[in-house]
Amino acid sequence: DNSPSLADHTDFGDVNVGVGAQTRIYTITNNSAVAIGLGPVTTNGANRGDFLVTNQPASTLAAGGITTFHVVFDPSAIGTRTATSG
């Protein structure tokens, strides 16, 4: 997400370095009439190591199906930390 927001959970908020982490669960819904293939969720960017995908979505999502993936934010330094999905 190029516009992080607390409303859509793409802004992880304030997390203290070395004290805790913030986990977000994202849902993918296939609203089409056919199955779709999904690749693994990866992180890119200067601080990609601060964001760990701990649960990958299903590799195939049936028509009308739902899958989730989890991202854990555990900052390694003070200040704004950014990454994008790949």
PyMOL Python script that loads the backbone (N, CA, C, O; Angstrom):
from pymol import cmd

cmd.read_pdbstr("""\
ATOM      1  N   ASP A   1       0.863  -1.166   0.000  1.00  0.00           N
ATOM      2  CA  ASP A   1       0.000   0.000   0.000  1.00  0.00           C
ATOM      3  C   ASP A   1       0.905   1.223   0.000  1.00  0.00           C
ATOM      4  O   ASP A   1       1.772   1.356   0.863  1.00  0.00           O
ATOM      5  N   ASN A   2       0.711   2.096  -0.942  1.00  0.00           N
ATOM      6  CA  ASN A   2       1.544   3.299  -1.019  1.00  0.00           C
ATOM      7  C   ASN A   2       1.040   4.438  -0.151  1.00  0.00           C
ATOM      8  O   ASN A   2       1.697   5.474  -0.048  1.00  0.00           O
ATOM      9  N   SER A   3      -0.119   4.262   0.477  1.00  0.00           N
ATOM     10  CA  SER A   3      -0.688   5.260   1.379  1.00  0.00           C
ATOM     11  C   SER A   3      -1.076   4.576   2.682  1.00  0.00           C
ATOM     12  O   SER A   3      -2.258   4.318   2.909  1.00  0.00           O
ATOM     13  N   PRO A   4      -0.109   4.276   3.541  1.00  0.00           N
ATOM     14  CA  PRO A   4      -0.421   3.563   4.791  1.00  0.00           C
ATOM     15  C   PRO A   4      -1.499   4.265   5.603  1.00  0.00           C
ATOM     16  O   PRO A   4      -1.523   5.491   5.714  1.00  0.00           O
ATOM     17  N   SER A   5      -2.394   3.451   6.171  1.00  0.00           N
ATOM     18  CA  SER A   5      -3.515   3.985   6.941  1.00  0.00           C
ATOM     19  C   SER A   5      -3.853   3.028   8.076  1.00  0.00           C
ATOM     20  O   SER A   5      -3.835   1.810   7.894  1.00  0.00           O
ATOM     21  N   LEU A   6      -4.157   3.572   9.233  1.00  0.00           N
ATOM     22  CA  LEU A   6      -4.623   2.741  10.339  1.00  0.00           C
ATOM     23  C   LEU A   6      -5.970   2.110  10.004  1.00  0.00           C
ATOM     24  O   LEU A   6      -6.276   1.013  10.473  1.00  0.00           O
ATOM     25  N   ALA A   7      -6.782   2.800   9.190  1.00  0.00           N
ATOM     26  CA  ALA A   7      -8.123   2.317   8.849  1.00  0.00           C
ATOM     27  C   ALA A   7      -8.089   0.994   8.077  1.00  0.00           C
ATOM     28  O   ALA A   7      -8.950   0.138   8.279  1.00  0.00           O
ATOM     29  N   ASP A   8      -7.095   0.822   7.190  1.00  0.00           N
ATOM     30  CA  ASP A   8      -7.029  -0.433   6.424  1.00  0.00           C
ATOM     31  C   ASP A   8      -5.887  -1.340   6.896  1.00  0.00           C
ATOM     32  O   ASP A   8      -5.522  -2.300   6.217  1.00  0.00           O
ATOM     33  N   HIS A   9      -5.343  -1.027   8.043  1.00  0.00           N
ATOM     34  CA  HIS A   9      -4.305  -1.831   8.709  1.00  0.00           C
ATOM     35  C   HIS A   9      -2.989  -1.916   7.934  1.00  0.00           C
ATOM     36  O   HIS A   9      -2.220  -2.858   8.129  1.00  0.00           O
ATOM     37  N   THR A  10      -2.723  -0.951   7.064  1.00  0.00           N
ATOM     38  CA  THR A  10      -1.434  -0.919   6.378  1.00  0.00           C
ATOM     39  C   THR A  10      -0.436  -0.023   7.101  1.00  0.00           C
ATOM     40  O   THR A  10       0.740   0.012   6.739  1.00  0.00           O
ATOM     41  N   ASP A  11      -0.892   0.695   8.111  1.00  0.00           N
ATOM     42  CA  ASP A  11      -0.019   1.431   9.029  1.00  0.00           C
ATOM     43  C   ASP A  11      -0.021   0.629  10.327  1.00  0.00           C
ATOM     44  O   ASP A  11      -1.073   0.452  10.941  1.00  0.00           O
ATOM     45  N   PHE A  12       1.120   0.154  10.741  1.00  0.00           N
ATOM     46  CA  PHE A  12       1.204  -0.716  11.906  1.00  0.00           C
ATOM     47  C   PHE A  12       1.243   0.059  13.219  1.00  0.00           C
ATOM     48  O   PHE A  12       1.268  -0.544  14.292  1.00  0.00           O
ATOM     49  N   GLY A  13       1.248   1.376  13.146  1.00  0.00           N
ATOM     50  CA  GLY A  13       1.250   2.190  14.360  1.00  0.00           C
ATOM     51  C   GLY A  13       2.609   2.191  15.033  1.00  0.00           C
ATOM     52  O   GLY A  13       3.602   1.763  14.444  1.00  0.00           O
ATOM     53  N   ASP A  14       2.652   2.672  16.262  1.00  0.00           N
ATOM     54  CA  ASP A  14       3.893   2.749  17.027  1.00  0.00           C
ATOM     55  C   ASP A  14       4.177   1.407  17.691  1.00  0.00           C
ATOM     56  O   ASP A  14       3.331   0.856  18.395  1.00  0.00           O
ATOM     57  N   VAL A  15       5.365   0.897  17.459  1.00  0.00           N
ATOM     58  CA  VAL A  15       5.819  -0.350  18.079  1.00  0.00           C
ATOM     59  C   VAL A  15       7.212  -0.087  18.624  1.00  0.00           C
ATOM     60  O   VAL A  15       8.081   0.388  17.893  1.00  0.00           O
ATOM     61  N   ASN A  16       7.438  -0.385  19.884  1.00  0.00           N
ATOM     62  CA  ASN A  16       8.738  -0.156  20.499  1.00  0.00           C
ATOM     63  C   ASN A  16       9.784  -1.144  19.996  1.00  0.00           C
ATOM     64  O   ASN A  16       9.515  -2.339  19.868  1.00  0.00           O
ATOM     65  N   VAL A  17      10.958  -0.642  19.717  1.00  0.00           N
ATOM     66  CA  VAL A  17      12.065  -1.476  19.250  1.00  0.00           C
ATOM     67  C   VAL A  17      12.486  -2.432  20.356  1.00  0.00           C
ATOM     68  O   VAL A  17      12.708  -2.019  21.494  1.00  0.00           O
ATOM     69  N   GLY A  18      12.594  -3.704  20.014  1.00  0.00           N
ATOM     70  CA  GLY A  18      13.090  -4.704  20.948  1.00  0.00           C
ATOM     71  C   GLY A  18      12.133  -5.120  22.049  1.00  0.00           C
ATOM     72  O   GLY A  18      12.489  -5.947  22.889  1.00  0.00           O
ATOM     73  N   VAL A  19      10.923  -4.565  22.069  1.00  0.00           N
ATOM     74  CA  VAL A  19       9.983  -4.851  23.145  1.00  0.00           C
ATOM     75  C   VAL A  19       8.790  -5.666  22.656  1.00  0.00           C
ATOM     76  O   VAL A  19       8.265  -6.491  23.403  1.00  0.00           O
ATOM     77  N   GLY A  20       8.368  -5.458  21.455  1.00  0.00           N
ATOM     78  CA  GLY A  20       7.180  -6.142  20.970  1.00  0.00           C
ATOM     79  C   GLY A  20       7.082  -6.080  19.471  1.00  0.00           C
ATOM     80  O   GLY A  20       7.958  -5.547  18.790  1.00  0.00           O
ATOM     81  N   ALA A  21       6.007  -6.632  18.972  1.00  0.00           N
ATOM     82  CA  ALA A  21       5.743  -6.641  17.545  1.00  0.00           C
ATOM     83  C   ALA A  21       4.243  -6.473  17.332  1.00  0.00           C
ATOM     84  O   ALA A  21       3.448  -6.686  18.248  1.00  0.00           O
ATOM     85  N   GLN A  22       3.869  -6.092  16.125  1.00  0.00           N
ATOM     86  CA  GLN A  22       2.461  -5.914  15.754  1.00  0.00           C
ATOM     87  C   GLN A  22       2.160  -6.864  14.603  1.00  0.00           C
ATOM     88  O   GLN A  22       2.867  -6.859  13.595  1.00  0.00           O
ATOM     89  N   THR A  23       1.116  -7.682  14.745  1.00  0.00           N
ATOM     90  CA  THR A  23       0.723  -8.612  13.687  1.00  0.00           C
ATOM     91  C   THR A  23      -0.562  -8.132  13.042  1.00  0.00           C
ATOM     92  O   THR A  23      -1.500  -7.724  13.726  1.00  0.00           O
ATOM     93  N   ARG A  24      -0.598  -8.185  11.726  1.00  0.00           N
ATOM     94  CA  ARG A  24      -1.804  -7.860  10.967  1.00  0.00           C
ATOM     95  C   ARG A  24      -2.178  -9.085  10.138  1.00  0.00           C
ATOM     96  O   ARG A  24      -1.309  -9.782   9.614  1.00  0.00           O
ATOM     97  N   ILE A  25      -3.472  -9.335  10.028  1.00  0.00           N
ATOM     98  CA  ILE A  25      -3.980 -10.421   9.195  1.00  0.00           C
ATOM     99  C   ILE A  25      -4.746  -9.793   8.038  1.00  0.00           C
ATOM    100  O   ILE A  25      -5.661  -8.995   8.243  1.00  0.00           O
ATOM    101  N   TYR A  26      -4.357 -10.165   6.817  1.00  0.00           N
ATOM    102  CA  TYR A  26      -4.980  -9.629   5.610  1.00  0.00           C
ATOM    103  C   TYR A  26      -5.773 -10.733   4.927  1.00  0.00           C
ATOM    104  O   TYR A  26      -5.355 -11.891   4.909  1.00  0.00           O
ATOM    105  N   THR A  27      -6.915 -10.367   4.366  1.00  0.00           N
ATOM    106  CA  THR A  27      -7.804 -11.315   3.712  1.00  0.00           C
ATOM    107  C   THR A  27      -7.862 -11.034   2.215  1.00  0.00           C
ATOM    108  O   THR A  27      -7.988  -9.887   1.787  1.00  0.00           O
ATOM    109  N   ILE A  28      -7.767 -12.102   1.430  1.00  0.00           N
ATOM    110  CA  ILE A  28      -7.928 -12.027  -0.020  1.00  0.00           C
ATOM    111  C   ILE A  28      -9.203 -12.787  -0.367  1.00  0.00           C
ATOM    112  O   ILE A  28      -9.365 -13.943   0.025  1.00  0.00           O
ATOM    113  N   THR A  29     -10.099 -12.148  -1.095  1.00  0.00           N
ATOM    114  CA  THR A  29     -11.345 -12.769  -1.522  1.00  0.00           C
ATOM    115  C   THR A  29     -11.368 -12.853  -3.040  1.00  0.00           C
ATOM    116  O   THR A  29     -11.086 -11.866  -3.721  1.00  0.00           O
ATOM    117  N   ASN A  30     -11.696 -14.010  -3.569  1.00  0.00           N
ATOM    118  CA  ASN A  30     -11.819 -14.194  -5.010  1.00  0.00           C
ATOM    119  C   ASN A  30     -13.293 -14.037  -5.378  1.00  0.00           C
ATOM    120  O   ASN A  30     -14.095 -14.944  -5.158  1.00  0.00           O
ATOM    121  N   ASN A  31     -13.638 -12.897  -5.931  1.00  0.00           N
ATOM    122  CA  ASN A  31     -15.023 -12.618  -6.316  1.00  0.00           C
ATOM    123  C   ASN A  31     -15.338 -13.060  -7.741  1.00  0.00           C
ATOM    124  O   ASN A  31     -16.432 -12.802  -8.243  1.00  0.00           O
ATOM    125  N   SER A  32     -14.391 -13.721  -8.391  1.00  0.00           N
ATOM    126  CA  SER A  32     -14.627 -14.153  -9.765  1.00  0.00           C
ATOM    127  C   SER A  32     -15.293 -15.530  -9.794  1.00  0.00           C
ATOM    128  O   SER A  32     -15.505 -16.156  -8.755  1.00  0.00           O
ATOM    129  N   ALA A  33     -15.615 -15.984 -10.998  1.00  0.00           N
ATOM    130  CA  ALA A  33     -16.272 -17.281 -11.181  1.00  0.00           C
ATOM    131  C   ALA A  33     -15.277 -18.402 -11.466  1.00  0.00           C
ATOM    132  O   ALA A  33     -15.673 -19.541 -11.714  1.00  0.00           O
ATOM    133  N   VAL A  34     -13.980 -18.078 -11.432  1.00  0.00           N
ATOM    134  CA  VAL A  34     -12.946 -19.080 -11.701  1.00  0.00           C
ATOM    135  C   VAL A  34     -11.870 -19.031 -10.622  1.00  0.00           C
ATOM    136  O   VAL A  34     -11.681 -18.009  -9.962  1.00  0.00           O
ATOM    137  N   ALA A  35     -11.176 -20.143 -10.456  1.00  0.00           N
ATOM    138  CA  ALA A  35     -10.065 -20.187  -9.499  1.00  0.00           C
ATOM    139  C   ALA A  35      -8.932 -19.287  -9.984  1.00  0.00           C
ATOM    140  O   ALA A  35      -8.756 -19.087 -11.186  1.00  0.00           O
ATOM    141  N   ILE A  36      -8.177 -18.754  -9.047  1.00  0.00           N
ATOM    142  CA  ILE A  36      -7.020 -17.927  -9.384  1.00  0.00           C
ATOM    143  C   ILE A  36      -5.794 -18.471  -8.657  1.00  0.00           C
ATOM    144  O   ILE A  36      -5.906 -19.055  -7.579  1.00  0.00           O
ATOM    145  N   GLY A  37      -4.630 -18.273  -9.258  1.00  0.00           N
ATOM    146  CA  GLY A  37      -3.372 -18.654  -8.630  1.00  0.00           C
ATOM    147  C   GLY A  37      -2.767 -17.460  -7.922  1.00  0.00           C
ATOM    148  O   GLY A  37      -2.815 -16.337  -8.424  1.00  0.00           O
ATOM    149  N   LEU A  38      -2.200 -17.707  -6.762  1.00  0.00           N
ATOM    150  CA  LEU A  38      -1.547 -16.651  -6.000  1.00  0.00           C
ATOM    151  C   LEU A  38      -0.094 -17.041  -5.758  1.00  0.00           C
ATOM    152  O   LEU A  38       0.207 -18.195  -5.456  1.00  0.00           O
ATOM    153  N   GLY A  39       0.791 -16.081  -5.892  1.00  0.00           N
ATOM    154  CA  GLY A  39       2.187 -16.312  -5.551  1.00  0.00           C
ATOM    155  C   GLY A  39       2.417 -16.004  -4.090  1.00  0.00           C
ATOM    156  O   GLY A  39       1.523 -15.497  -3.412  1.00  0.00           O
ATOM    157  N   PRO A  40       3.597 -16.300  -3.599  1.00  0.00           N
ATOM    158  CA  PRO A  40       3.889 -15.982  -2.197  1.00  0.00           C
ATOM    159  C   PRO A  40       3.949 -14.471  -1.989  1.00  0.00           C
ATOM    160  O   PRO A  40       4.319 -13.724  -2.895  1.00  0.00           O
ATOM    161  N   VAL A  41       3.585 -14.034  -0.798  1.00  0.00           N
ATOM    162  CA  VAL A  41       3.677 -12.625  -0.426  1.00  0.00           C
ATOM    163  C   VAL A  41       5.096 -12.388   0.071  1.00  0.00           C
ATOM    164  O   VAL A  41       5.573 -13.094   0.959  1.00  0.00           O
ATOM    165  N   THR A  42       5.763 -11.405  -0.494  1.00  0.00           N
ATOM    166  CA  THR A  42       7.117 -11.048  -0.089  1.00  0.00           C
ATOM    167  C   THR A  42       7.151  -9.564   0.263  1.00  0.00           C
ATOM    168  O   THR A  42       6.212  -8.828  -0.040  1.00  0.00           O
ATOM    169  N   THR A  43       8.224  -9.131   0.897  1.00  0.00           N
ATOM    170  CA  THR A  43       8.388  -7.712   1.205  1.00  0.00           C
ATOM    171  C   THR A  43       9.594  -7.168   0.478  1.00  0.00           C
ATOM    172  O   THR A  43      10.591  -7.864   0.287  1.00  0.00           O
ATOM    173  N   ASN A  44       9.493  -5.914   0.073  1.00  0.00           N
ATOM    174  CA  ASN A  44      10.554  -5.208  -0.633  1.00  0.00           C
ATOM    175  C   ASN A  44      10.760  -3.852   0.027  1.00  0.00           C
ATOM    176  O   ASN A  44       9.888  -3.368   0.749  1.00  0.00           O
ATOM    177  N   GLY A  45      11.885  -3.257  -0.216  1.00  0.00           N
ATOM    178  CA  GLY A  45      12.125  -1.913   0.288  1.00  0.00           C
ATOM    179  C   GLY A  45      13.231  -1.883   1.333  1.00  0.00           C
ATOM    180  O   GLY A  45      13.752  -2.916   1.751  1.00  0.00           O
ATOM    181  N   ALA A  46      13.567  -0.677   1.736  1.00  0.00           N
ATOM    182  CA  ALA A  46      14.696  -0.447   2.634  1.00  0.00           C
ATOM    183  C   ALA A  46      14.559  -1.167   3.971  1.00  0.00           C
ATOM    184  O   ALA A  46      15.562  -1.607   4.533  1.00  0.00           O
ATOM    185  N   ASN A  47      13.356  -1.296   4.486  1.00  0.00           N
ATOM    186  CA  ASN A  47      13.144  -1.891   5.815  1.00  0.00           C
ATOM    187  C   ASN A  47      12.389  -3.214   5.741  1.00  0.00           C
ATOM    188  O   ASN A  47      11.708  -3.592   6.693  1.00  0.00           O
ATOM    189  N   ARG A  48      12.504  -3.910   4.631  1.00  0.00           N
ATOM    190  CA  ARG A  48      11.753  -5.153   4.427  1.00  0.00           C
ATOM    191  C   ARG A  48      12.012  -6.190   5.514  1.00  0.00           C
ATOM    192  O   ARG A  48      11.134  -7.007   5.793  1.00  0.00           O
ATOM    193  N   GLY A  49      13.170  -6.182   6.124  1.00  0.00           N
ATOM    194  CA  GLY A  49      13.482  -7.129   7.184  1.00  0.00           C
ATOM    195  C   GLY A  49      12.687  -6.916   8.461  1.00  0.00           C
ATOM    196  O   GLY A  49      12.653  -7.793   9.325  1.00  0.00           O
ATOM    197  N   ASP A  50      12.047  -5.760   8.590  1.00  0.00           N
ATOM    198  CA  ASP A  50      11.223  -5.468   9.765  1.00  0.00           C
ATOM    199  C   ASP A  50       9.804  -6.026   9.623  1.00  0.00           C
ATOM    200  O   ASP A  50       9.026  -6.000  10.577  1.00  0.00           O
ATOM    201  N   PHE A  51       9.471  -6.524   8.443  1.00  0.00           N
ATOM    202  CA  PHE A  51       8.138  -7.046   8.146  1.00  0.00           C
ATOM    203  C   PHE A  51       8.275  -8.502   7.703  1.00  0.00           C
ATOM    204  O   PHE A  51       8.874  -8.789   6.666  1.00  0.00           O
ATOM    205  N   LEU A  52       7.721  -9.411   8.489  1.00  0.00           N
ATOM    206  CA  LEU A  52       7.857 -10.836   8.216  1.00  0.00           C
ATOM    207  C   LEU A  52       6.494 -11.437   7.902  1.00  0.00           C
ATOM    208  O   LEU A  52       5.558 -11.311   8.691  1.00  0.00           O
ATOM    209  N   VAL A  53       6.383 -12.090   6.747  1.00  0.00           N
ATOM    210  CA  VAL A  53       5.153 -12.794   6.401  1.00  0.00           C
ATOM    211  C   VAL A  53       5.233 -14.160   7.070  1.00  0.00           C
ATOM    212  O   VAL A  53       6.074 -14.983   6.711  1.00  0.00           O
ATOM    213  N   THR A  54       4.350 -14.400   8.049  1.00  0.00           N
ATOM    214  CA  THR A  54       4.436 -15.630   8.834  1.00  0.00           C
ATOM    215  C   THR A  54       3.432 -16.687   8.404  1.00  0.00           C
ATOM    216  O   THR A  54       3.565 -17.850   8.785  1.00  0.00           O
ATOM    217  N   ASN A  55       2.443 -16.313   7.630  1.00  0.00           N
ATOM    218  CA  ASN A  55       1.451 -17.268   7.149  1.00  0.00           C
ATOM    219  C   ASN A  55       1.098 -16.862   5.729  1.00  0.00           C
ATOM    220  O   ASN A  55       0.482 -15.816   5.523  1.00  0.00           O
ATOM    221  N   GLN A  56       1.473 -17.661   4.756  1.00  0.00           N
ATOM    222  CA  GLN A  56       1.222 -17.349   3.354  1.00  0.00           C
ATOM    223  C   GLN A  56      -0.221 -17.678   2.975  1.00  0.00           C
ATOM    224  O   GLN A  56      -0.837 -18.561   3.573  1.00  0.00           O
ATOM    225  N   PRO A  57      -0.768 -16.957   1.965  1.00  0.00           N
ATOM    226  CA  PRO A  57      -2.104 -17.307   1.477  1.00  0.00           C
ATOM    227  C   PRO A  57      -2.044 -18.614   0.689  1.00  0.00           C
ATOM    228  O   PRO A  57      -0.970 -19.069   0.295  1.00  0.00           O
ATOM    229  N   ALA A  58      -3.207 -19.204   0.468  1.00  0.00           N
ATOM    230  CA  ALA A  58      -3.283 -20.414  -0.353  1.00  0.00           C
ATOM    231  C   ALA A  58      -2.725 -20.113  -1.738  1.00  0.00           C
ATOM    232  O   ALA A  58      -2.876 -18.996  -2.234  1.00  0.00           O
ATOM    233  N   SER A  59      -2.084 -21.094  -2.368  1.00  0.00           N
ATOM    234  CA  SER A  59      -1.512 -20.859  -3.693  1.00  0.00           C
ATOM    235  C   SER A  59      -2.574 -20.863  -4.783  1.00  0.00           C
ATOM    236  O   SER A  59      -2.372 -20.276  -5.846  1.00  0.00           O
ATOM    237  N   THR A  60      -3.699 -21.517  -4.533  1.00  0.00           N
ATOM    238  CA  THR A  60      -4.838 -21.496  -5.447  1.00  0.00           C
ATOM    239  C   THR A  60      -6.073 -21.118  -4.646  1.00  0.00           C
ATOM    240  O   THR A  60      -6.337 -21.670  -3.578  1.00  0.00           O
ATOM    241  N   LEU A  61      -6.813 -20.177  -5.178  1.00  0.00           N
ATOM    242  CA  LEU A  61      -8.006 -19.696  -4.490  1.00  0.00           C
ATOM    243  C   LEU A  61      -9.215 -19.968  -5.372  1.00  0.00           C
ATOM    244  O   LEU A  61      -9.342 -19.400  -6.457  1.00  0.00           O
ATOM    245  N   ALA A  62     -10.097 -20.836  -4.905  1.00  0.00           N
ATOM    246  CA  ALA A  62     -11.286 -21.220  -5.658  1.00  0.00           C
ATOM    247  C   ALA A  62     -12.200 -20.024  -5.891  1.00  0.00           C
ATOM    248  O   ALA A  62     -12.125 -19.023  -5.178  1.00  0.00           O
ATOM    249  N   ALA A  63     -13.055 -20.139  -6.889  1.00  0.00           N
ATOM    250  CA  ALA A  63     -14.062 -19.112  -7.140  1.00  0.00           C
ATOM    251  C   ALA A  63     -14.871 -18.896  -5.867  1.00  0.00           C
ATOM    252  O   ALA A  63     -15.361 -19.854  -5.269  1.00  0.00           O
ATOM    253  N   GLY A  64     -15.009 -17.654  -5.458  1.00  0.00           N
ATOM    254  CA  GLY A  64     -15.739 -17.334  -4.239  1.00  0.00           C
ATOM    255  C   GLY A  64     -14.979 -17.627  -2.961  1.00  0.00           C
ATOM    256  O   GLY A  64     -15.511 -17.442  -1.867  1.00  0.00           O
ATOM    257  N   GLY A  65     -13.732 -18.084  -3.085  1.00  0.00           N
ATOM    258  CA  GLY A  65     -12.944 -18.469  -1.923  1.00  0.00           C
ATOM    259  C   GLY A  65     -12.295 -17.299  -1.196  1.00  0.00           C
ATOM    260  O   GLY A  65     -12.205 -16.184  -1.709  1.00  0.00           O
ATOM    261  N   ILE A  66     -11.850 -17.597   0.012  1.00  0.00           N
ATOM    262  CA  ILE A  66     -11.187 -16.608   0.867  1.00  0.00           C
ATOM    263  C   ILE A  66      -9.928 -17.254   1.443  1.00  0.00           C
ATOM    264  O   ILE A  66      -9.934 -18.428   1.813  1.00  0.00           O
ATOM    265  N   THR A  67      -8.854 -16.477   1.514  1.00  0.00           N
ATOM    266  CA  THR A  67      -7.621 -16.916   2.171  1.00  0.00           C
ATOM    267  C   THR A  67      -7.024 -15.730   2.910  1.00  0.00           C
ATOM    268  O   THR A  67      -7.382 -14.583   2.645  1.00  0.00           O
ATOM    269  N   THR A  68      -6.122 -16.003   3.826  1.00  0.00           N
ATOM    270  CA  THR A  68      -5.488 -14.932   4.586  1.00  0.00           C
ATOM    271  C   THR A  68      -3.976 -15.090   4.569  1.00  0.00           C
ATOM    272  O   THR A  68      -3.446 -16.155   4.254  1.00  0.00           O
ATOM    273  N   PHE A  69      -3.299 -14.009   4.915  1.00  0.00           N
ATOM    274  CA  PHE A  69      -1.868 -14.062   5.201  1.00  0.00           C
ATOM    275  C   PHE A  69      -1.586 -13.121   6.362  1.00  0.00           C
ATOM    276  O   PHE A  69      -2.323 -12.161   6.589  1.00  0.00           O
ATOM    277  N   HIS A  70      -0.507 -13.406   7.099  1.00  0.00           N
ATOM    278  CA  HIS A  70      -0.168 -12.634   8.299  1.00  0.00           C
ATOM    279  C   HIS A  70       1.160 -11.917   8.075  1.00  0.00           C
ATOM    280  O   HIS A  70       2.087 -12.476   7.489  1.00  0.00           O
ATOM    281  N   VAL A  71       1.240 -10.687   8.541  1.00  0.00           N
ATOM    282  CA  VAL A  71       2.476  -9.914   8.496  1.00  0.00           C
ATOM    283  C   VAL A  71       2.780  -9.435   9.909  1.00  0.00           C
ATOM    284  O   VAL A  71       1.932  -8.835  10.568  1.00  0.00           O
ATOM    285  N   VAL A  72       4.001  -9.706  10.367  1.00  0.00           N
ATOM    286  CA  VAL A  72       4.457  -9.262  11.682  1.00  0.00           C
ATOM    287  C   VAL A  72       5.443  -8.122  11.476  1.00  0.00           C
ATOM    288  O   VAL A  72       6.419  -8.255  10.737  1.00  0.00           O
ATOM    289  N   PHE A  73       5.180  -6.996  12.138  1.00  0.00           N
ATOM    290  CA  PHE A  73       6.087  -5.850  12.115  1.00  0.00           C
ATOM    291  C   PHE A  73       6.862  -5.834  13.425  1.00  0.00           C
ATOM    292  O   PHE A  73       6.280  -5.700  14.501  1.00  0.00           O
ATOM    293  N   ASP A  74       8.167  -5.971  13.321  1.00  0.00           N
ATOM    294  CA  ASP A  74       9.061  -5.959  14.479  1.00  0.00           C
ATOM    295  C   ASP A  74      10.221  -5.030  14.127  1.00  0.00           C
ATOM    296  O   ASP A  74      11.221  -5.481  13.567  1.00  0.00           O
ATOM    297  N   PRO A  75      10.102  -3.732  14.448  1.00  0.00           N
ATOM    298  CA  PRO A  75      11.097  -2.760  13.999  1.00  0.00           C
ATOM    299  C   PRO A  75      12.486  -3.022  14.574  1.00  0.00           C
ATOM    300  O   PRO A  75      12.637  -3.422  15.729  1.00  0.00           O
ATOM    301  N   SER A  76      13.485  -2.789  13.747  1.00  0.00           N
ATOM    302  CA  SER A  76      14.873  -2.974  14.161  1.00  0.00           C
ATOM    303  C   SER A  76      15.538  -1.665  14.565  1.00  0.00           C
ATOM    304  O   SER A  76      16.660  -1.670  15.070  1.00  0.00           O
ATOM    305  N   ALA A  77      14.849  -0.536  14.345  1.00  0.00           N
ATOM    306  CA  ALA A  77      15.403   0.772  14.687  1.00  0.00           C
ATOM    307  C   ALA A  77      14.266   1.748  14.952  1.00  0.00           C
ATOM    308  O   ALA A  77      13.119   1.496  14.583  1.00  0.00           O
ATOM    309  N   ILE A  78      14.593   2.853  15.590  1.00  0.00           N
ATOM    310  CA  ILE A  78      13.617   3.904  15.872  1.00  0.00           C
ATOM    311  C   ILE A  78      13.334   4.688  14.582  1.00  0.00           C
ATOM    312  O   ILE A  78      14.219   4.844  13.741  1.00  0.00           O
ATOM    313  N   GLY A  79      12.120   5.172  14.433  1.00  0.00           N
ATOM    314  CA  GLY A  79      11.757   5.992  13.296  1.00  0.00           C
ATOM    315  C   GLY A  79      10.811   5.256  12.353  1.00  0.00           C
ATOM    316  O   GLY A  79      10.457   4.098  12.576  1.00  0.00           O
ATOM    317  N   THR A  80      10.420   5.943  11.314  1.00  0.00           N
ATOM    318  CA  THR A  80       9.522   5.365  10.317  1.00  0.00           C
ATOM    319  C   THR A  80      10.208   4.218   9.594  1.00  0.00           C
ATOM    320  O   THR A  80      11.350   4.335   9.150  1.00  0.00           O
ATOM    321  N   ARG A  81       9.490   3.105   9.485  1.00  0.00           N
ATOM    322  CA  ARG A  81       9.987   1.916   8.798  1.00  0.00           C
ATOM    323  C   ARG A  81       9.027   1.613   7.660  1.00  0.00           C
ATOM    324  O   ARG A  81       7.814   1.585   7.871  1.00  0.00           O
ATOM    325  N   THR A  82       9.534   1.390   6.481  1.00  0.00           N
ATOM    326  CA  THR A  82       8.654   1.172   5.334  1.00  0.00           C
ATOM    327  C   THR A  82       9.078  -0.033   4.524  1.00  0.00           C
ATOM    328  O   THR A  82      10.255  -0.388   4.460  1.00  0.00           O
ATOM    329  N   ALA A  83       8.083  -0.655   3.905  1.00  0.00           N
ATOM    330  CA  ALA A  83       8.294  -1.761   2.966  1.00  0.00           C
ATOM    331  C   ALA A  83       7.037  -1.892   2.138  1.00  0.00           C
ATOM    332  O   ALA A  83       5.981  -1.389   2.523  1.00  0.00           O
ATOM    333  N   THR A  84       7.137  -2.557   1.016  1.00  0.00           N
ATOM    334  CA  THR A  84       5.980  -2.848   0.176  1.00  0.00           C
ATOM    335  C   THR A  84       5.929  -4.341  -0.075  1.00  0.00           C
ATOM    336  O   THR A  84       6.917  -5.045   0.134  1.00  0.00           O
ATOM    337  N   SER A  85       4.794  -4.820  -0.519  1.00  0.00           N
ATOM    338  CA  SER A  85       4.695  -6.237  -0.860  1.00  0.00           C
ATOM    339  C   SER A  85       5.176  -6.444  -2.277  1.00  0.00           C
ATOM    340  O   SER A  85       5.090  -5.557  -3.127  1.00  0.00           O
ATOM    341  N   GLY A  86       5.680  -7.625  -2.506  1.00  0.00           N
ATOM    342  CA  GLY A  86       6.205  -7.930  -3.840  1.00  0.00           C
ATOM    343  C   GLY A  86       5.493  -9.071  -4.467  1.00  0.00           C
ATOM    344  O   GLY A  86       5.812  -9.456  -5.592  1.00  0.00           O
TER     345      GLY A  86
END
""", "prot")
cmd.dss("prot")
cmd.show_as("cartoon", "prot")
cmd.util.cbc("prot")
cmd.orient("prot")
